[in-house]
Amino acid sequence: MALAAVGALLFVRRRAPDGGFFHDGDRAAGMFGVLATGFSVLLGFVVFLAFTSFDQSRTGAEAEAQAVLQQFETAQFMPEASSAPLGAALICYGRYVVGTEWPRMEAGGATSEVNPWGLRLFQTLQGVEPESAAEQAAYGKWLDQTSDREQAKMDRLHGAEGIIPWLLWAALIFIAAVIAVFMMFFADSGEPWTVQAVQIGSVTMVIVTMLMLIRFLDHPFQPGSGGLRPTAMTRTLAILEGELEGVGERIPPPCDRAGKAT
């Protein structure tokens, strides 16, 4: 984009008079300042909005992994008949997030599909009849942690499909194009071409870089460097599988590494 803008300015410069197209350079610079200020203010708000969404998705992913770990520990105080199935289903829930949901989000797929292991957890809980004080306390704590886990999941999915509407993207691109066209009228055959190239090139690179930054923050789940990865849930799964052996569970998780039921 910067090379295209430089080439366009140099082409216009060949036909530009000495001193430029503007007879009053100060007035033209003031008008350009109004355009640039309006664009920078709008750009700042959009960057803040996109970064807030990015950070919410990151925080939600970490909180969801923490909730899964806490629920696994709470499940050990549930009635013996339901403790092992709940723990195994939680591991499958985490595997489904890492192996199925995350690749789908990176590919831009739908995020409205329900994690089947969340439903399995609910169905298993329906058959729980807590009797002792410890079981009743664990049952109530489990319900609270389920709410926390579901809220964290919603936060994680918040920015998966992007939150900046197309109309706002259109406004940003339109204003950037207006600024680029306005700068063409600063072409001056009396100035060295290198100075003119640096002027238009630097402005174009800054604008394009900011738009690319917004695009990146608006889609936090993407492959490659910088995109959000399921690091927290992967770490939680490693802890859970170790704890599964430590508590002597005899029921293996009923799923594969991608969280698909076996």
KATAKA-V668895 format. One record per backbone hydrogen bond with DSSP energy under -1.0 kcal/mol. CO is the residue of the C=O (numbers start at 0). NH is the residue of the N-H. Records with the same first field share a line. If there is no record, write none. Layout:
# KATAKA-V668895
CO: NH / NH
This chain:
# KATAKA-V668895
0: 4
1: 5
2: 6
3: 7
4: 8
5: 9
6: 10
7: 11
8: 12
9: 13
11: 14
16: 19
23: 27
24: 28
25: 29
26: 30
27: 31
28: 32
29: 33
30: 34
31: 35
32: 36
33: 37
34: 38
35: 39
36: 40
37: 41
38: 42
39: 43
40: 44
41: 45
42: 46
43: 47
44: 48
45: 49
46: 50
47: 51
48: 52
49: 53
50: 54
51: 55
52: 56
53: 57
54: 58
55: 59
56: 60
57: 61
58: 62
59: 63
60: 64
61: 65
62: 66
63: 67
64: 68
65: 69
66: 70
67: 71
68: 72
69: 73
70: 74
73: 76
74: 77
78: 81 / 82
81: 85
82: 86
83: 87
84: 88
85: 89
86: 90
87: 91
88: 92
89: 93
90: 94
91: 95
92: 96
93: 97
94: 98
95: 99 / 100
96: 101
99: 103
100: 104
101: 105
102: 106
103: 108
104: 107
114: 117 / 118
115: 119
116: 120
117: 121
118: 122
119: 123
120: 124
121: 125
123: 126
124: 127
131: 135
132: 136
133: 137
134: 138
135: 139
136: 140
137: 141
138: 142
139: 143
140: 144
141: 145
142: 146
143: 147
144: 148
145: 149
146: 150
147: 151
148: 152
149: 153
150: 154
151: 155
152: 156
156: 159
164: 168
165: 169
166: 170
167: 171
168: 172
169: 173
170: 174
171: 175
172: 176
173: 177
174: 178
175: 179
176: 180
177: 181
178: 182
181: 184
182: 185
183: 186
184: 20
187: 190
191: 195
192: 196
193: 197
194: 198
195: 199
196: 200
197: 201
198: 202
199: 203
200: 204
201: 205
202: 206
203: 207
204: 208
205: 209
206: 210
207: 211
208: 212
209: 213
210: 214
211: 215
212: 216
213: 217
219: 221 / 227
228: 230
229: 233
230: 234
231: 235
232: 236
233: 237
234: 238
235: 239
236: 240
237: 241
238: 242
239: 243
240: 244
241: 245
242: 246
243: 248
252: 254
253: 261
255: 258
259: 255
